[in-house]
Amino acid sequence: MAEHPPTPHLPPAHIQYTTITEFPPYRQTLPADIAKLVERLAVSKVTAIKYTCTARWIISPARRVADDMFFHILSGKGSMEVAGRRARFGPGDLIHWRRGVPHAATTDADDPIRVISIHYTATIDSAVYLPELVGFPDVLRLCFV
């Protein structure tokens, strides 16, 4: 049986993103104040759905969700508005919509999105919601597409 060369673990160079290959040293321990928060962290109500949006998919008017949600874009492109902030998104982006914050979105008709939608609740001491405490951005640009 012929052996195949190993598959590279990094994506090839691309004009739309940069692959980071050098990272700062990884911290083996958390700072004491963060470690105390992590010990009190609880994640619950996690659901994930993978789906393909049609060319006419839209969230409008803006709505609020009762939990926090990640929207991992597998392919396609679109735009969104979160609390008055507008952003474009595309393959590899990880969108975050916070509970109670109005959001609207649409897909490009000529390049509809495929996504994994992950709803969850993450709390500290059953009161403070993690995304608010950490200050998650609306769109996280991931480099492993």
C-alpha positions in Angstrom: 0.0 0.0 0.0 1.5 3.4 -1.0 2.0 6.0 1.7 0.6 9.4 1.2 2.5 12.5 2.4 1.0 14.1 5.5 -1.6 16.7 4.9 -0.4 20.2 6.0 -2.2 21.4 9.1 -2.2 25.1 7.9 -4.3 26.4 5.0 -2.5 27.6 1.9 -1.7 31.3 1.4 -4.7 33.3 0.4 -5.3 36.9 -0.5 -8.3 37.4 1.8 -6.5 36.3 5.1 -3.2 35.8 6.7 -2.2 32.5 8.3 -0.5 33.2 11.6 2.4 30.8 12.2 4.2 32.4 15.1 2.5 32.8 18.4 3.5 34.3 21.7 4.5 31.7 24.4 1.4 29.9 25.7 0.7 30.8 29.3 0.4 27.5 31.2 -1.6 29.0 34.1 -4.3 31.6 34.3 -3.9 34.8 36.2 -5.3 34.3 39.7 -8.3 36.7 39.1 -9.3 34.9 35.9 -8.8 31.5 37.5 -11.3 32.4 40.2 -13.9 33.3 37.5 -13.3 30.1 35.6 -14.0 28.1 38.7 -17.4 29.8 39.0 -18.3 29.5 35.3 -21.3 27.4 34.2 -22.2 26.6 30.6 -25.7 25.3 29.9 -28.5 25.0 27.4 -26.1 24.3 24.5 -27.6 23.4 21.1 -26.1 23.4 17.7 -27.7 23.3 14.2 -26.0 23.2 10.8 -28.0 24.6 8.0 -27.9 26.2 4.5 -29.7 29.5 4.1 -31.6 30.3 0.9 -30.8 33.3 -1.2 -33.7 35.1 0.4 -32.7 34.4 4.1 -33.0 37.4 6.3 -33.4 38.3 10.0 -35.5 41.5 9.8 -36.7 43.4 11.6 -34.0 43.2 14.2 -34.7 40.7 17.0 -33.4 39.8 20.4 -32.5 36.3 21.5 -33.0 34.9 25.0 -29.6 33.2 25.0 -26.2 33.9 23.5 -25.4 32.6 20.1 -22.4 31.9 17.9 -23.0 31.7 14.1 -20.0 30.0 12.5 -20.0 30.8 8.7 -18.9 27.7 6.8 -19.4 29.3 3.3 -21.1 32.2 1.7 -21.2 35.9 2.6 -23.6 38.3 4.2 -24.0 41.4 6.4 -25.4 42.1 9.8 -26.2 44.9 12.2 -25.9 44.5 16.0 -27.0 47.3 18.2 -26.4 49.8 15.4 -23.0 48.4 14.4 -22.8 47.0 10.9 -20.4 44.3 9.7 -19.8 42.0 6.7 -19.1 38.3 7.3 -17.8 35.4 5.2 -16.3 31.9 5.4 -14.5 31.3 8.6 -16.0 34.2 10.5 -17.6 33.5 13.9 -20.4 35.9 14.6 -21.5 36.4 18.2 -25.0 37.7 19.1 -25.5 38.5 22.8 -28.7 37.8 24.7 -31.1 40.7 24.6 -29.1 42.7 22.0 -31.0 43.5 18.8 -29.5 42.0 15.7 -30.4 41.7 12.1 -28.7 39.8 9.2 -29.0 38.9 5.6 -27.1 36.7 3.2 -25.8 37.7 -0.2 -28.3 36.4 -2.8 -25.5 35.2 -5.1 -23.5 33.5 -2.3 -25.9 32.2 0.4 -24.4 31.2 3.7 -24.0 27.8 5.3 -23.7 28.0 9.0 -23.5 26.2 12.3 -25.6 28.0 14.8 -24.7 27.4 18.5 -27.0 28.7 21.2 -25.7 28.6 24.8 -25.9 30.2 28.2 -22.6 30.9 30.1 -22.8 32.5 33.5 -20.6 33.3 36.5 -22.4 32.7 39.8 -25.7 32.2 37.8 -25.8 36.0 37.3 -23.1 37.6 35.2 -23.2 36.5 31.6 -19.7 35.6 30.2 -19.9 37.4 26.9 -20.7 40.7 28.7 -17.9 40.2 31.2 -15.3 39.3 28.5 -16.6 41.7 25.9 -16.9 39.3 22.9 -16.8 41.2 19.6 -19.6 40.9 17.0 -17.4 39.1 14.5 -14.3 37.0 15.3 -12.1 36.5 12.3 -10.9 32.9 12.3 -8.0 31.8 10.1 -8.6 28.1 9.6 -10.9 28.1 6.6 
